[in-house]
Amino acid sequence: VQLQASGGGLVQAGGSLRLSCAASGRTFSDYGMGWFRQSPGKEREFVAAISWSGGSTGYLDSVKGRFTISRDNAKNTVYLQMNSLKPEDTAIYYCAARERASAPFAYWGQGTQVTVSS
């Protein structure tokens, strides 16, 4: 499966952005999806994940209540709605796919930059 992330940009603290990740090449609904991020000098960290059906989600503690992951299997797209953004959310955001809940995320998109100004 190939993944293409988009929707990043520059936003002021307290603002919102919605990231999208379009998938192609395989049956999208076969995959669990996730979002990760990486800031300069830091390791990549998990942000959110969603099951193939959308019935199960998980979040990094620091984004709970502010970010929402969702998916539209008819559009082969996963989303990350980010509200109440903080400067510490600044990072390159990557979408990823895995073939089952217990598998590692093996497929990665190219990343989209999110910059939150204070």
Secondary structure, DSSP 8 states (H G I E B T S, - for coil): -EEEEE--EEEETT--EEEEEEEESS-GGGSEEEEEEE-TTS--EEEEEE-TTS--EEE-GGGTTTEEEEEETTTTEEEEEE-S--GGG-EEEEEEEESSTTS---EE---EEEEEE-
